[in-house]
Each structure stands twice: as C-alpha cells, then as structure tokens.
C-alpha cells in the first residue's frame, strides 16, 4: 500500500513531503563518523527547500560551526509555481521583515544564506540566516539556481519525487557531492543504474527499519497504514538516500553461509532443503534473498534490488541489472509453459527477463534482479 501511494504521489505530482529532523541527523552522522571533516570549508546548497520550516535548513544552520561550514545556501520554490495549490500564507518571519512584498511572496522563490555571526552573539546559527527574494520562482532548472549549484560543493535535499530523474541528472552534470532522497525503484531507471554499477553513486545509510516518515500538507489524503492521524505523518517503505559520499556501512561485509549451510540452516523455505535454481536463459543462479547468497559460489547470481542497501564494493562486483542484460531470450517452450501454468503476466518469446524452472518444473519469472558476483579474493574456497 505504501509503495502504491508513493507512486500515486509521483504521478499526481504531489511533491510536498518534508523530511524529519532526526532522519537527516542520522544520515549525516553516518558520513561524519566516516570522515569528521567531510563538510569542513564546504558550501552546502539545499535546493527544493522551504527554508522557513525546512529541517534540512535547521539542521545545517544549527551545526554550521560544528561542521566547519564555509557557507549554507537554502532556496525555496514559489507558491504559485507548485503543482499542488494550497491557501498559502507567508510566515510571520517573512511578513515582519521590511523587505516583505505581497506580490513576490507568491511568485518568487526565496534564498537563505548563512555565512557569519550576523547578530553578534558569538556563534553562527539559524538566527543568523539572511534572506531575500530570488529573481525567479526557484525552479532548480533555472539559470539562477544553476549558478548556486555551480558555487556549491555539496547538494543535499529531498527533491520532488516526480522529477527525480531530471534532478539527479542536474546534479550529475555538475560533478558535485550530493545526498538526496528518492524512491528505491529509481535504482532500475536506465539513467540511474549505470551510476550504481560504476560506483559513481550508491545508497546512503538509510531510514530506520526501511521506514521513511514525512510531514505533508496533503498527509490526510492517504489511507490507514500510510497516514498516522496522531503524528500527521505519512510512512513510505520504498524510499532511500542516494549519495556519492562514502560511509562506513558501505564497507561492511555481509556475513554469509556457504551453499551447503544454506541448504541445512536457511530460514527461507525456498532455500532450505532445496537448491539454487539456474536461469534458463542466462548463466547465473537465482538467489531470492540477500542473506541467502552462498559465500562459496564463484559465478554470477541474481539478487533482489534491495541487496543494494547492503552492497559493499569491497565484497561484490555488480555485473548488471536483468532489465538491461542481454539474455538468450525465453524459449517458446518456456513461454508456453508459463501461460499453461495459469500465470497472467505478459511475456513473449525473446523477452529479456530472467526465467527458470523450479523444483516442480514450474516456470518462474522473478521480479527484476541485480546480477552480482563476489570479488575473487572474497570467495571462500
């Protein structure tokens, strides 16, 4: 249900999701624990933000001195430019400022900048933010925001779900460091997976138990199990952090059993007492669970995309993604058996998806698989 509602939000361009402070803190701590100076003397840009109430802005402003930041820039998108319209009311922070403009507050984005102890109280924090209206509406694709991107060293934000591909490309073309939130299914996009395969981008530390909670002005449109009326938060399970900044979890090796021990002790009924099935149209074995990867197998293995949450480039190499892998194609015999088995998914002869026959000679086409193999020095002999 959560994944479906996130997809619906993406399709409807409901992009008003605000990240919780503790989630930002937990994620950034992972990078700081790996390299305490990762943000030192850096300019951080927080685009796609609403600085007056953004937890990203609050977090980095409050930690400006702790991190040794050079400059913090946060920008917002104009109310009238948003796809979802609300009865927008400017904050008292804006209204009480002499530069407040009743015309610009709806049509122009805003920029908040932090560089110095403006109020002379001996520390640099959120009280020292300076702001003004942008010339445009704050769209990240504008030349105005593009200049800010080029000035920045690190880009951190929760970008619009509906524009993730375009936003990621906007970052990649600038060769900046980044930490952004996105739908885990973005891993399968043709613009995204090559970055992961080539170790130019990877998953961040992650949300607690894989559950991401967001506030939203549209939270109450979601059903039970997604919207919590007590907290006014929505929960999505299929959301993760994407980054090109290193962290310790990325170098933790998966503790795994040999194939023989998996047959004896695996907690998964699909593995225990059975075997690993070979694909009918590609030289690899099917491994339906990350913790069932056999530590002593030297060949290629197909694993769920959730494997990438625990992927260490020190332990594994990524061969490809089933969607973009050249297979031998499904044989006519397999296609016939597939339909005779009563399955309704649409496939055709020559379809690129991986397929195999299970122990009952039942035709199976698993959901998309990441194809991996152990780095040679990691294989237990």
C-alpha positions as CSV (number, residue, x, y, z in Angstrom):
1,X,0.0,0.0,0.0
2,X,2.8,2.4,0.9
3,X,4.7,1.9,-2.3
4,X,1.5,2.3,-4.3
5,X,0.7,5.6,-2.6
6,X,4.2,6.9,-3.2
7,X,3.8,6.0,-6.9
8,X,0.4,7.8,-6.9
9,X,2.0,10.9,-5.3
10,X,4.7,10.8,-8.0
11,X,2.1,10.5,-10.8
12,X,0.0,13.3,-9.3
13,X,3.0,15.5,-8.8
14,X,2.2,15.7,-5.1
15,X,5.8,16.6,-4.1
16,X,5.1,18.2,-0.7
17,X,7.0,15.9,1.6
18,X,9.1,17.2,4.4
19,X,11.9,15.1,6.0
20,X,12.1,14.6,9.7
21,X,15.0,16.2,11.6
22,X,16.2,13.0,13.3
23,X,16.3,11.2,9.9
24,X,18.5,14.0,8.5
25,X,20.7,13.9,11.6
26,X,21.1,10.1,11.5
27,X,22.0,10.1,7.8
28,X,24.6,12.9,8.1
29,X,26.1,11.3,11.2
30,X,27.0,8.2,9.0
31,X,29.1,10.4,6.8
32,X,30.6,12.4,9.7
33,X,31.6,9.2,11.5
34,X,33.4,8.0,8.4
35,X,35.1,11.4,7.8
36,X,34.6,14.1,10.5
37,X,35.8,16.7,8.1
38,X,33.5,15.8,5.2
39,X,31.7,19.2,5.3
40,X,34.6,21.4,6.5
41,X,35.1,24.5,4.5
42,X,32.3,23.4,2.2
43,X,29.5,25.4,0.7
44,X,26.3,23.4,1.0
45,X,23.3,24.0,-1.2
46,X,19.8,22.9,-0.1
47,X,17.6,23.4,-3.2
48,X,13.9,22.3,-3.4
49,X,13.6,23.6,0.2
50,X,11.2,25.7,2.2
51,X,13.7,27.3,4.5
52,X,11.3,28.8,7.0
53,X,10.3,25.4,8.2
54,X,12.7,23.0,6.5
55,X,14.5,20.6,8.8
56,X,17.4,20.5,6.3
57,X,18.0,24.2,6.8
58,X,17.5,24.0,10.6
59,X,20.0,21.1,10.9
60,X,22.8,22.6,8.9
61,X,22.3,26.1,10.3
62,X,22.4,24.8,13.9
63,X,25.6,22.7,13.1
64,X,27.3,25.4,11.0
65,X,30.2,25.8,13.4
66,X,30.4,22.1,14.4
67,X,30.9,21.1,10.8
68,X,33.2,24.0,9.9
69,X,31.0,25.1,7.0
70,X,32.0,27.8,4.7
71,X,28.6,28.8,3.5
72,X,25.0,27.5,3.7
73,X,22.5,28.3,0.9
74,X,18.9,27.2,1.0
75,X,16.3,28.0,-1.7
76,X,12.5,27.7,-1.9
77,X,10.1,27.3,-4.8
78,X,7.4,29.9,-5.3
79,X,3.9,29.1,-4.0
80,X,2.2,29.9,-7.3
81,X,4.6,27.6,-9.3
82,X,3.8,24.4,-7.3
83,X,1.6,21.8,-8.9
84,X,-0.5,21.4,-5.8
85,X,-2.1,24.6,-4.7
86,X,-2.8,25.4,-1.1
87,X,-4.1,28.5,0.7
88,X,-0.5,29.8,1.0
89,X,0.1,32.1,3.9
90,X,3.6,33.7,4.3
91,X,5.2,33.1,7.7
92,X,5.5,35.9,10.3
93,X,9.2,35.7,9.8
94,X,8.7,36.9,6.2
95,X,5.7,39.3,6.9
96,X,7.5,41.1,9.7
97,X,10.6,41.7,7.6
98,X,10.9,45.2,5.9
99,X,11.6,43.5,2.6
100,X,8.3,41.7,2.6
101,X,6.5,42.0,-0.7
102,X,2.9,40.8,-1.1
103,X,3.5,40.3,-4.9
104,X,6.8,38.5,-4.7
105,X,5.8,36.2,-1.9
106,X,3.6,34.2,-4.3
107,X,5.6,34.5,-7.5
108,X,9.2,34.4,-6.4
109,X,11.3,31.8,-4.6
110,X,13.4,32.8,-1.6
111,X,17.1,32.3,-0.8
112,X,18.5,32.0,2.7
113,X,22.2,32.4,3.2
114,X,24.3,31.7,6.3
115,X,28.0,32.7,6.4
116,X,28.6,34.8,9.6
117,X,27.5,35.8,13.0
118,X,25.1,38.4,11.9
119,X,23.6,39.2,15.3
120,X,27.0,39.3,17.0
121,X,26.1,36.9,19.8
122,X,29.3,34.9,19.5
123,X,28.0,32.0,17.4
124,X,26.8,31.2,13.9
125,X,23.4,29.5,13.9
126,X,19.9,29.7,12.5
127,X,19.3,33.1,14.0
128,X,22.0,34.5,11.6
129,X,20.3,33.5,8.3
130,X,19.9,36.3,5.8
131,X,17.3,36.1,3.1
132,X,15.9,37.8,0.1
133,X,13.6,37.0,-2.8
134,X,15.0,35.3,-5.8
135,X,14.6,36.9,-9.3
136,X,12.7,33.8,-10.4
137,X,10.5,31.2,-8.9
138,X,13.3,29.0,-7.6
139,X,13.0,26.2,-10.1
140,X,16.2,24.1,-9.9
141,X,16.3,24.1,-13.7
142,X,16.7,27.9,-13.9
143,X,19.9,29.6,-14.6
144,X,19.7,31.4,-11.3
145,X,19.7,28.1,-9.3
146,X,22.2,26.6,-11.7
147,X,24.7,29.3,-10.6
148,X,24.1,28.3,-7.0
149,X,24.7,24.7,-7.9
150,X,28.0,25.6,-9.6
151,X,29.1,27.5,-6.5
152,X,28.3,24.7,-4.1
153,X,30.5,21.8,-3.0
154,X,27.7,19.6,-1.7
155,X,24.0,19.4,-2.7
156,X,21.6,17.9,-0.1
157,X,17.8,17.8,-0.3
158,X,14.6,15.8,-0.7
159,X,13.9,16.6,-4.3
160,X,10.4,16.3,-6.0
161,X,9.6,12.6,-6.4
162,X,8.0,13.3,-9.7
163,X,11.2,14.9,-11.0
164,X,13.9,12.6,-9.6
165,X,15.4,11.6,-12.9
166,X,15.8,15.2,-14.0
167,X,17.0,16.4,-10.7
168,X,19.7,13.7,-10.4
169,X,20.9,14.5,-13.9
170,X,21.1,18.1,-12.9
171,X,23.4,17.1,-10.1
172,X,25.5,14.6,-12.0
173,X,26.3,17.0,-14.8
174,X,27.8,19.3,-12.2
175,X,30.1,16.6,-10.7
176,X,29.2,17.7,-7.1
177,X,28.9,15.7,-4.0
178,X,25.3,15.0,-3.0
179,X,22.9,13.3,-0.6
180,X,19.3,13.1,-1.9
181,X,16.2,11.2,-1.1
182,X,14.3,9.1,-3.7
183,X,12.2,6.1,-4.4
184,X,14.2,2.9,-4.3
185,X,12.7,1.8,-7.6
186,X,14.8,4.7,-9.1
187,X,17.6,2.1,-9.0
188,X,16.0,0.5,-12.0
189,X,16.0,3.6,-14.2
190,X,18.3,3.4,-17.2
191,X,19.8,6.8,-16.1
192,X,20.4,5.6,-12.6
193,X,21.6,2.0,-12.6
194,X,24.8,2.6,-14.5
195,X,25.9,5.2,-11.9
196,X,25.4,2.5,-9.2
197,X,27.1,-0.2,-11.3
198,X,30.1,2.0,-11.9
199,X,30.3,3.1,-8.2
200,X,29.6,6.7,-9.1
201,X,26.6,6.6,-6.8
202,X,25.3,4.3,-4.0
203,X,22.7,4.1,-1.3
204,X,23.2,6.0,1.9
205,X,22.9,4.8,5.4
206,X,19.2,4.5,5.3
207,X,16.0,5.1,7.3
208,X,15.2,3.2,10.4
209,X,13.9,-0.3,9.5
210,X,13.5,1.0,6.0
211,X,10.5,3.2,7.0
212,X,10.6,6.9,6.0
213,X,8.2,9.3,7.7
214,X,7.3,12.6,6.1
215,X,5.1,15.5,7.0
216,X,2.9,16.9,4.2
217,X,0.1,19.4,3.8
218,X,-1.7,16.5,2.0
219,X,-0.9,13.8,4.5
220,X,-4.6,13.1,5.4
221,X,-5.4,12.0,1.8
222,X,-3.5,8.8,2.5
223,X,-5.2,5.7,3.9
224,X,-4.7,3.7,7.0
225,X,-1.3,2.2,7.3
226,X,0.3,5.1,5.5
227,X,-1.2,8.2,7.2
228,X,-1.0,8.4,11.0
229,X,-3.6,10.9,12.3
230,X,-1.8,11.2,15.7
231,X,1.5,12.2,14.2
232,X,0.2,13.7,11.0
233,X,2.9,11.9,9.2
234,X,2.9,9.6,6.2
235,X,5.1,6.4,6.0
236,X,6.7,5.1,2.9
237,X,8.7,1.9,2.9
238,X,10.2,2.2,-0.5
239,X,12.4,5.3,0.0
240,X,16.1,5.6,0.4
241,X,19.0,8.0,0.4
242,X,21.2,8.2,-2.7
243,X,24.7,9.7,-2.4
244,X,28.3,9.7,-3.7
245,X,29.7,10.5,-0.3
246,X,31.4,7.5,1.4
247,X,30.2,6.0,4.7
248,X,31.2,3.1,6.9
249,X,28.2,0.9,6.2
250,X,29.2,0.7,2.6
251,X,32.3,-1.2,3.6
252,X,30.7,-3.7,6.0
253,X,30.8,-7.2,4.5
254,X,27.7,-9.3,4.6
255,X,28.1,-12.3,6.9
256,X,27.0,-15.3,4.7
257,X,26.8,-19.0,4.8
258,X,28.0,-21.4,2.2
259,X,25.6,-23.0,-0.2
260,X,25.7,-26.3,1.8
261,X,24.9,-24.5,5.1
262,X,22.1,-22.6,3.5
263,X,20.6,-25.9,2.4
264,X,20.7,-27.1,6.0
265,X,20.0,-24.0,8.0
266,X,18.4,-21.2,5.9
267,X,15.3,-19.6,7.4
268,X,13.8,-19.4,4.0
269,X,11.7,-22.3,2.8
270,X,12.7,-21.5,-0.8
271,X,16.3,-22.4,0.1
272,X,16.3,-24.9,3.0
273,X,16.5,-28.5,1.8
274,X,16.4,-27.4,-1.8
275,X,18.8,-25.9,-4.2
276,X,19.7,-22.8,-6.1
277,X,18.0,-22.7,-9.5
278,X,19.9,-21.8,-12.6
279,X,18.2,-19.4,-15.0
280,X,17.0,-20.9,-18.2
281,X,18.2,-18.0,-20.4
282,X,21.3,-16.7,-18.6
283,X,24.4,-18.2,-16.9
284,X,23.6,-17.3,-13.3
285,X,21.7,-18.7,-10.3
286,X,18.6,-17.3,-8.7
287,X,19.1,-16.1,-5.1
288,X,15.7,-14.8,-3.8
289,X,17.1,-13.3,-0.5
290,X,20.2,-11.3,0.2
291,X,21.0,-13.3,3.3
292,X,20.9,-16.5,1.2
293,X,23.8,-15.5,-1.0
294,X,26.1,-18.6,-1.0
295,X,29.5,-17.5,0.2
296,X,31.3,-20.1,-1.8
297,X,29.7,-19.6,-5.2
298,X,32.1,-18.2,-7.9
299,X,29.6,-17.5,-10.6
300,X,27.0,-14.7,-11.3
301,X,24.0,-14.5,-9.0
302,X,20.6,-12.7,-9.4
303,X,19.6,-11.0,-6.2
304,X,16.7,-8.6,-5.3
305,X,17.3,-4.9,-5.8
306,X,17.0,-4.5,-2.0
307,X,20.5,-6.1,-1.9
308,X,21.9,-2.7,-2.8
309,X,21.1,-1.5,0.7
310,X,23.8,-3.9,1.9
311,X,26.1,-3.8,-1.1
312,X,29.8,-3.4,-0.4
313,X,32.1,-2.8,-3.4
314,X,34.8,-4.4,-1.4
315,X,32.9,-7.7,-1.3
316,X,31.0,-7.8,-4.6
317,X,31.0,-6.6,-8.2
318,X,27.8,-5.6,-10.0
319,X,27.5,-7.3,-13.3
320,X,24.3,-5.7,-14.4
321,X,20.5,-5.4,-14.0
322,X,18.2,-8.0,-15.5
323,X,16.2,-5.4,-17.3
324,X,19.2,-4.3,-19.3
325,X,21.0,-7.6,-19.5
326,X,21.3,-9.4,-22.8
327,X,19.8,-12.9,-22.2
328,X,19.3,-15.8,-24.6
329,X,15.6,-14.9,-24.6
330,X,12.8,-17.0,-23.4
331,X,12.3,-20.1,-25.4
332,X,8.9,-20.8,-26.9
333,X,8.7,-23.9,-24.6
334,X,9.1,-21.7,-21.6
335,X,6.5,-19.1,-22.8
336,X,4.0,-21.9,-23.5
337,X,4.6,-23.4,-20.1
338,X,4.3,-20.1,-18.4
339,X,0.8,-19.4,-19.8
340,X,-0.3,-23.0,-19.3
341,X,0.6,-22.7,-15.6
342,X,-2.2,-20.1,-15.4
343,X,0.1,-17.0,-14.9
344,X,-1.3,-13.8,-16.4
345,X,1.8,-11.6,-16.7
346,X,2.5,-10.6,-20.3
347,X,5.7,-12.1,-21.7
348,X,6.8,-13.0,-25.2
349,X,9.4,-15.1,-26.9
350,X,12.7,-13.2,-26.7
351,X,11.7,-11.2,-23.6
352,X,14.8,-10.1,-21.7
353,X,13.6,-11.0,-18.2
354,X,15.4,-13.8,-16.4
355,X,13.4,-17.0,-16.0
356,X,13.9,-20.5,-14.5
357,X,12.0,-23.7,-13.8
358,X,11.6,-24.5,-10.1
359,X,11.7,-28.0,-8.4
360,X,8.2,-28.8,-9.7
361,X,9.2,-27.7,-13.2
362,X,7.0,-24.7,-12.7
363,X,8.0,-21.7,-14.9
364,X,9.1,-18.6,-12.8
365,X,9.9,-15.1,-14.0
366,X,11.2,-13.3,-10.8
367,X,11.0,-9.6,-10.3
368,X,13.9,-7.6,-11.5
369,X,17.3,-8.8,-10.3
370,X,20.7,-7.2,-9.8
371,X,23.3,-9.5,-11.2
372,X,26.4,-9.8,-8.9
373,X,29.4,-11.8,-8.2
374,X,32.0,-12.0,-5.4
375,X,35.2,-10.2,-5.9
376,X,37.6,-13.1,-6.4
377,X,39.5,-12.6,-3.2
378,X,36.3,-12.7,-1.2
379,X,35.2,-16.2,-2.3
380,X,35.6,-18.9,0.4
381,X,37.4,-21.8,-1.1
